[in-house]
Amino acid sequence: MVKKHLKETAILRRFAIIEVLRHEGTMHIGDLAQKFQVSKQTIHKDIDILTVCFNIQVKRGRYHSGVCLICDTGAKADTLNAAQVICLCTLLARVTEDERVILLSILYDFAPGFHSPSPNAKTA
């Protein structure tokens, strides 16, 4: 039961990271860690997982490092939110090839910044 709770907490935190990046723009890893009260290492892992389904740019440097969500369009009413995208990406590994094509078409059409995960990418 504890493992399930931790997984759900991680998913909710990842959803929140995407929302913060959408609203704040570039954020430092340390600021995200402080905001979500987790370690920088946890944020790095979250960002690695999120880059499977989101176009996230990681800027490395001593003084100007950070992460930002790259997307061509702003959030609109007809777009998927981060939780929906994460859910659909999780399903990609569990469906038939025909269903995968449908899910990918939904993601491409309604998730700004989405790029297709590789077949053996981690999503949870």
Secondary structure, DSSP 4 states (H G I P E B T S, - for coil): -HHHHHHHHHHHHHHHHHHHHHHH-SB-HHHHHHHHTS-HHHHHHHHHHHTTTS-EEEE--SSS-EEEE--SS---TTS--HHHHHHHHHHHTTS-HHHHHHHHHHHHHH-TT--PPPTT----
